[in-house]
């Protein structure tokens, strides 16, 4: 028996309000799991429960959000990762300097009274979470399989919905016994 497996060769694209972030066509399982473990460890280290942020320290939440961005960026192509990880130190609406390391950005901001660190690509938290879910689906074992012309491809999944076991009243009279 022979079975062919196709690999994605084109980047996955997340279009976020007209900004396109390109993700690697394929990510090796160990690389994905290593990045995911780092994300999980960063979250645990700060003790941030993303389901309950009411008692969380804002600095810890920011560090956890940064770890999430780092995880996502590891799955992206270089140019998209660079844009996604950009941090700007801003004062009075003016960008003083751009960084990719949060510690360096915070240190620079501390040296300039009234300056603060903001993400270069500002996104609502819900979009970051949706990106995480999408990436886990893409590379974590679920999601879309690449299309192939192979006759050995898996059969398509059933359509959504519940398969009924009852007989509808309108069809009951046309049903043949034993079928």
C-alpha positions in Angstrom: 0.0 0.0 0.0 1.3 3.4 -0.9 0.1 6.7 0.6 1.2 10.2 -0.4 1.4 13.1 1.9 1.4 16.7 0.7 3.2 19.6 2.3 2.1 23.2 2.3 4.5 25.2 0.2 2.7 28.6 0.3 2.7 30.8 3.4 -0.5 31.0 5.5 -1.7 34.6 5.5 -3.6 36.3 8.3 -5.2 39.5 7.0 -5.8 41.8 10.0 -7.6 45.0 8.9 -5.5 45.1 5.6 -2.2 44.2 7.3 -1.0 40.8 6.2 1.0 38.6 8.4 2.6 35.7 6.7 3.1 32.4 8.5 5.4 29.6 7.6 3.9 27.0 5.2 4.9 24.2 7.6 6.3 24.1 11.1 8.1 21.1 12.3 6.4 19.5 15.3 9.3 19.8 17.7 9.8 23.5 16.9 6.1 24.1 17.4 6.0 22.2 20.7 9.2 23.9 22.0 7.6 27.3 21.3 4.3 26.3 22.9 6.1 25.0 26.0 8.0 28.4 26.3 4.7 30.2 26.1 3.1 28.0 28.7 6.2 28.3 31.0 6.1 32.1 30.7 2.5 32.2 31.6 3.0 29.9 34.6 6.1 31.9 35.8 4.0 35.1 36.0 1.1 33.3 37.6 -1.3 35.0 35.1 -4.7 33.3 34.6 -5.9 34.6 31.3 -9.4 33.6 32.3 -9.3 36.0 35.3 -7.2 39.1 35.0 -8.9 41.1 37.8 -6.2 40.4 40.4 -3.3 40.2 38.0 -0.4 42.7 38.1 -0.5 44.7 34.8 3.3 44.2 34.3 2.8 40.4 34.5 -0.1 40.6 32.1 2.1 42.6 29.7 4.9 40.1 29.9 2.4 37.2 29.3 1.0 39.1 26.3 4.6 39.6 25.0 5.3 35.8 25.4 2.2 35.2 23.3 3.5 37.5 20.6 6.9 35.8 20.7 5.2 32.4 20.3 3.2 33.6 17.3 6.2 35.4 15.8 8.2 32.1 15.8 5.6 30.7 13.4 5.8 33.7 11.0 8.1 34.5 8.2 10.8 36.9 9.2 9.4 40.2 7.8 6.0 39.6 9.4 7.6 38.6 12.7 9.7 41.7 12.7 6.6 43.9 12.3 4.6 41.9 14.8 7.3 42.2 17.5 8.1 45.8 17.0 7.9 48.0 20.2 7.9 51.7 20.1 8.9 54.0 22.9 6.5 56.9 22.6 6.4 60.3 24.3 3.8 63.0 23.5 2.6 61.1 20.5 6.1 60.9 19.0 8.1 57.7 18.6 11.5 58.1 20.2 12.9 54.8 19.3 11.9 51.3 18.1 12.9 48.0 19.8 12.1 44.3 19.6 13.2 43.5 23.2 10.7 44.5 25.9 13.4 44.9 28.6 15.4 47.2 26.4 12.3 49.2 25.4 11.3 49.6 29.1 14.8 50.6 30.1 14.9 53.3 27.4 11.4 54.5 28.3 12.4 54.8 32.0 15.2 57.2 30.9 12.7 59.5 29.2 10.2 60.9 31.6 6.6 60.5 30.4 7.6 57.9 27.7 5.8 54.6 27.4 6.2 51.4 25.5 3.6 50.5 22.9 3.3 47.7 20.4 4.2 48.8 16.9 1.4 46.8 15.5 -1.4 47.5 18.0 -4.0 44.8 18.0 -7.0 44.1 20.2 -6.4 41.2 22.6 -9.3 39.3 21.0 -7.4 39.3 17.7 -4.2 38.0 19.3 -6.2 35.2 20.9 -7.9 34.4 17.6 -4.4 34.3 16.0 -3.3 31.9 18.7 -6.2 29.6 18.1 -5.7 29.7 14.3 -2.0 28.9 14.6 -2.6 26.0 17.0 -5.1 24.7 14.5 -2.7 25.1 11.6 0.4 23.6 13.2 -0.8 21.6 16.2 -2.5 18.8 14.3 -5.9 20.2 13.3 -7.0 22.5 10.6 -6.7 22.5 6.9 -4.7 19.9 5.1 -2.9 20.9 2.0 -4.8 20.1 -1.2 -3.4 17.3 -3.3 -4.2 15.5 -6.5 -3.4 12.2 -4.8 -6.1 9.5 -5.0 -4.8 8.4 -1.6 -6.1 11.5 0.2 -8.4 11.1 3.2 -12.1 11.1 2.6 -13.7 14.4 3.4 -15.2 15.0 6.8 -18.9 14.7 7.3 -21.0 17.8 7.0 -21.7 19.6 10.2 -24.8 18.8 12.1 -26.3 15.9 13.8 -27.2 12.7 12.1 -30.7 11.8 13.1 -31.9 8.3 13.9 -35.6 9.0 13.8 -37.8 9.1 10.8 -39.5 12.3 9.9 -43.3 12.1 9.7 -43.4 13.2 6.1 -41.1 10.4 5.0 -42.5 7.7 7.3 -45.1 6.6 4.8 -42.6 6.2 1.9 -40.1 4.1 4.0 -39.6 0.6 2.9 -39.5 -2.0 5.8 -36.1 -3.4 6.4 -34.2 -0.5 5.0 
